[in-house]
Amino acid sequence: MPSEDAAPQLDVDQILADPGVRIVVCCGAGGVGKTTTAAALALRAAEHHGRRTVVLTIDPARRLAQSLGLTELDNTPRQVKGIDVESSGGELHAMMLDMKRTFDDVVLQHTDPTKAAEIFANPFYQAMSSTFAGTQEYMAMEKLGQLHARGEWDLIVVDTPPSRSALDFLDAPARLSRFLDGRMLRLLLAPARSGGRSMFSLVTASFGMFSKVVQKVLGAQLLTDLSGFVAALDSMFGGFRQRAEQTYRILQARETAFLLVATPEPDAVREAAYFAGRLRDERMPLAGLVLNRVHRPAVPELDAEQSRVAAERLTQLGGHEATADVLRAHAALARQAVREQQVAARFTEAFPAVPAVSVTAQPADVHDVDGLRTIGAAISRP
């Protein structure tokens, strides 16, 4: 738990109210509360700061829809009704990324209907658009670029994908570019561009034993599907790279604010530190750290050892077991708080200039708008 003298205090309301900030990206390891944090910030931006806000989630559990009182979320922004925006004049919209639908929309936008139908029917495309490693992260970037280009929103809040690594969100465009530029795809694309001759006859003539090895490893049908996919998307490759680079530049701009979300656990803090280092290297605007689920003793001046000694003394005296149990529980909580402070200090020592805010652990999971308001207030007024 970052102490006040260990790191500057993060002023989330200042970020949400700033008209120059148009994108807030919540990032961190899986299971640290990114979705709840993103929804709470978006709600606060609409209710307290009068901003027309959209929150984009990539959470397959659909917890965001439930907490906002929506029956469902899909790839189209839906307005959240029943929130308190009468005085602020703000609006809140929410959506959940459908990576295949987003990929399909990109294809439809950049090809003619005949070519799009050919791409959609290709088995390799069907697999890539649904399950290919990195597709979800890339399509999150794609959707962010689309929302930004529409210019309809004062603020876009992004809940990044629940990846194994938080860095996958930033690495996805580069990985896709490497895939599209890879040697294997260039070899496959050359026969497709030649026209007329069959893919296998040309590859065999050009590469001999190489083609046999490739067919043995990938299988003839998969190789055919991949070749057809490459040929069909050839005209779109440059567009993929161009849009990825454009969105990357937006993420580097001052209109974007990255908020790292973590819990006071070693893996989550380590992941946040990795991401902070990457943002620094890429010159991306890191606004601060939100440390969720922090435990605080009700009586912080009573430390764990004092509580333990007092509990033992009462047990010896007899007749005070209830009080002794409370003291033991306090001692356990105090020890946990100290451990969390030590874990969080690893981040603040590495990045002392990064503002931070701690959010006390809630007694129950957030499942409605009131719960999101509570979280938003805790982040904004620690």
C-alpha positions, -999 to 999 in steps of 0.1 A, spaced: 0 0 0 18 32 -11 21 56 17 18 93 12 55 99 16 64 70 -7 46 83 -38 26 113 -49 -12 110 -44 -30 102 -76 -58 127 -84 -82 107 -105 -109 134 -106 -84 158 -122 -78 132 -150 -115 125 -155 -124 162 -156 -96 173 -180 -111 179 -214 -77 173 -229 -78 137 -217 -99 117 -242 -88 81 -235 -81 64 -202 -66 29 -205 -69 6 -175 -42 -21 -177 -26 -47 -155 -26 -84 -148 -57 -105 -149 -79 -107 -118 -69 -73 -103 -102 -55 -109 -95 -38 -142 -131 -42 -154 -147 -28 -122 -122 0 -121 -129 10 -157 -166 9 -152 -164 30 -119 -142 56 -136 -165 59 -166 -196 62 -144 -179 89 -123 -168 108 -154 -204 109 -166 -221 116 -133 -196 140 -117 -178 157 -146 -206 158 -173 -186 139 -199 -201 119 -227 -183 86 -219 -181 52 -234 -164 22 -216 -151 -6 -237 -147 -39 -218 -131 -71 -230 -144 -91 -200 -161 -123 -212 -178 -128 -179 -202 -100 -187 -199 -86 -151 -198 -50 -165 -233 -54 -181 -247 -68 -149 -232 -40 -127 -246 -14 -151 -280 -29 -151 -279 -39 -188 -292 -73 -200 -263 -76 -224 -234 -59 -240 -222 -63 -276 -199 -47 -301 -221 -16 -303 -222 11 -276 -254 10 -255 -265 39 -233 -267 32 -196 -300 44 -182 -309 53 -147 -277 70 -137 -275 104 -120 -265 128 -149 -294 153 -146 -272 180 -131 -239 171 -149 -254 166 -184 -231 137 -190 -238 103 -206 -226 68 -201 -224 42 -229 -209 7 -226 -199 -20 -250 -181 -53 -249 -155 -62 -276 -166 -90 -300 -132 -97 -316 -146 -117 -346 -173 -91 -353 -146 -64 -352 -124 -83 -375 -154 -89 -399 -162 -52 -398 -126 -44 -408 -128 -68 -437 -161 -53 -449 -148 -18 -446 -117 -24 -467 -128 -49 -493 -156 -53 -518 -185 -77 -509 -173 -105 -531 -138 -105 -516 -152 -102 -481 -174 -133 -487 -143 -152 -499 -124 -142 -468 -152 -151 -444 -155 -185 -460 -118 -193 -456 -112 -218 -427 -80 -201 -417 -97 -168 -414 -125 -183 -393 -99 -198 -369 -77 -167 -368 -106 -142 -362 -118 -163 -332 -88 -180 -316 -55 -168 -330 -30 -157 -303 -31 -119 -301 -62 -114 -321 -82 -102 -291 -55 -77 -281 -51 -64 -317 -89 -60 -321 -91 -41 -288 -66 -17 -304 -87 -17 -336 -119 -9 -318 -103 18 -298 -91 34 -330 -126 32 -345 -142 48 -314 -116 76 -314 -120 83 -351 -158 87 -347 -153 117 -324 -186 111 -306 -171 107 -271 -156 131 -246 -139 102 -229 -132 66 -239 -123 42 -210 -107 10 -220 -106 -22 -200 -77 -41 -215 -79 -79 -223 -74 -104 -195 -41 -116 -210 -15 -137 -194 7 -106 -196 -6 -70 -196 21 -62 -222 1 -83 -247 -21 -52 -253 8 -31 -265 26 -59 -282 -3 -72 -303 1 -48 -333 38 -55 -336 31 -93 -334 5 -90 -361 29 -70 -383 56 -96 -378 31 -123 -388 21 -105 -419 57 -97 -428 70 -131 -420 91 -151 -444 66 -180 -446 37 -156 -456 59 -139 -482 67 -173 -497 30 -182 -497 20 -148 -511 43 -149 -540 26 -179 -557 -8 -164 -550 2 -132 -568 15 -151 -598 -20 -159 -611 -32 -189 -630 -9 -216 -618 -18 -237 -588 -3 -229 -555 13 -263 -550 28 -266 -585 44 -232 -582 57 -237 -547 71 -271 -557 88 -256 -587 102 -227 -567 111 -243 -534 113 -280 -540 120 -298 -508 109 -268 -487 73 -272 -499 73 -308 -490 85 -300 -455 59 -273 -451 31 -296 -463 43 -323 -439 43 -299 -409 12 -279 -417 -8 -303 -438 -19 -298 -474 -54 -285 -466 -41 -260 -440 -15 -248 -464 -41 -243 -490 -64 -224 -466 -35 -203 -454 -24 -195 -490 -60 -185 -499 -63 -164 -468 -30 -146 -475 -40 -139 -511 -75 -126 -501 -61 -103 -475 -31 -91 -495 -47 -57 -502 -55 -52 -465 -21 -59 -450 -9 -23 -454 -41 -11 -438 -36 -33 -407 -2 -19 -402 -12 17 -409 -42 16 -384 -21 -1 -358 6 25 -360 -20 53 -359 -36 39 -328 -1 35 -313 6 72 -318 -28 80 -302 -17 60 -271 15 80 -270 -3 114 -272 -12 136 -242 -49 129 -248 -43 94 -234 -38 85 -197 -27 50 -187 -38 38 -153 -21 7 -139 -44 -15 -118 -29 -40 -94 -35 -57 -61 -9 -59 -33 3 -93 -45 38 -101 -58 28 -112 -93 3 -83 -98 28 -57 -86 56 -72 -107 34 -71 -138 25 -35 -131 62 -27 -128 70 -44 -161 42 -24 -178 53 9 -162 88 3 -176 74 -4 -210 53 27 -210 83 47 -200 104 32 -228 77 39 -253 71 74 -240 34 67 -233 16 88 -206 14 68 -174 -10 87 -151 -7 65 -120 -12 33 -101 -46 21 -86 -39 -4 -59 -70 -24 -53 -81 -47 -24 -59 -31 2 -64 -42 38 -63 -16 65 -67 -23 103 -95 -4 120 -70 7 147 -37 12 128 -19 25 159 -23 -10 175 2 -32 158 2 -70 154 25 -78 183 7 -56 208 -26 -73 198 -11 -107 201 3 -100 236 -30 -85 247 -50 -115 235 -27 -139 253 -30 -119 285 -68 -119 283 -68 -156 277 -47 -161 308 -70 -140 329 -101 -159 316 -136 -147 308 -126 -124 279 -125 -149 250 -146 -127 226 -123 -97 231 -92 -120 228 -106 -133 194 -111 -98 182 -75 -89 191 -62 -120 173 -82 -111 142 -68 -76 144 -32 -90 147 -37 -111 116 -51 -81 96 -22 -59 108 3 -85 97 -14 -87 63 -14 -49 60 24 -48 66 30 -75 40 9 -56 15 29 -24 22 62 -43 16 49 -57 -17 36 -24 -30 68 -7 -20 86 -26 -47 67 -6 -73 69 28 -56 107 23 -50 112 15 -87 89 43 -99 88 70 -71 74 97 -93 43 77 -104 12 89 -84 -6 61 -66 -39 56 -48 -50 27 -26 -85 13 -26 -97 -6 5 -109 -41 0 -147 -42 -3 -168 -66 18 -185 -80 -13 -181 -81 -50 -195 -51 -70 -227 -61 -88 -246 -28 -93 -243 9 -100 -242 18 -63 -212 -5 -59 -195 12 -89 -201 46 -73 -185 34 -41 -154 22 -60 -153 55 -80 -154 75 -48 -128 54 -31 -104 59 -61 -111 96 -63 -112 104 -26 -88 80 -8 
